[in-house]
Amino acid sequence: MSGSFRQTLALEAKLVRDAERAEREDAVAEAKRDREQVRFRKDRLKTAVEALVWRETDDIADQVGRVLTRLGIEIAPDETVRRSPAPTPAIHDSA
């Protein structure tokens, strides 16, 4: 095997390793962004629900439902919580 051929093989192997490392780093960064987004949404939800509770309104369940919808969160009939396909725009109530 010639020296230049060995160098070519070594360079190709290094490029493969570098690409794999970059993919792993991208996956880690994406997971971190996802966790931060979930933490942010949970904080928004907690703040919104606490504000509704302190208002002491009769239609609290409806208001909580609207807040969850605006945040893009659904509660299924079996009470599992999941993200909606797309958050709905804020609706201004006249009440």
N, C-alpha and C positions, 0 to 999 in steps of 0.2 A: 504494500500500500504506500502510495506516495505521501509526502508530507502535506502537500496542498489538499489532497483528498481527506486526510485525517482532520485537517483544520476545518474543512467544509463540514464534515460530520459533527465535529465538536461545536461549531457555530450553530448549526441547525438544532442540535440538542439543547444548547443554551437558549436559543430563541423559543423553543417549545416550553422549556422550564419557565422562562420569563412570561410567556403568554398565560401559562397555567397559574402562576403566582398572581398576575394581574386580574385574572378571573376570580380567584379566591378573594383578593382584596376588594374587588367590586362587589362581590356577594356580601362580604362583611359590612361594607359601607351602606349597601342597600338595606340590610337587616337593621342596622343602627338607625337609619332614617325612618324605617317603618316603626321601630320601637318609639322613637321620639314623636312621630305623628300620633301614635296611639296614646302616648302619655298626654300630649297636648289636647287631643279630643276628650280624653277622660276628664282632664281638668276643666275644660269648657263645659262638659256635661254636668259635672259636679256643681260648678258655680251656677249654671242655669237652673238646675233643679233646686238648689238651696235658695235661690232668689224666689222661685215660685212658691216654695214651702213657706217662706217668711211673708209672702203676700196674703196668705190665709184666704184664698178664694174658694168658692164652692166648686168650681169646675177645674180643680187641680189636675185631675187625670187627663182632661182634654189639653190643658196647657203643657203638661209633660209630654204628651204625645206629639204636639206641634213642635216642641223643642227638639225632641228626638228626631223627628222627620227633617227638620232644618239642619241638624247635625249629620244627617245621612245614616241614621241608625234605625234598625227595625227590631221589634220584639215579636217573635213568632208566637202562634197560639200555644206552643209547648214551652213558652217563656225563654227560649234561647235568644240571645242578643247577637245580631250580626250587622254588618255594614250594608247599607242600601247600595244598589248599583250606581246611583248618582244622587247626590244631595239635591233636594228641591230648593228653589229660591225662597227667600224669606217672604212671608205673606203678612201684610200689615192688616191687623184686625181693627175694626172700628169700635169694637166693644171694650 
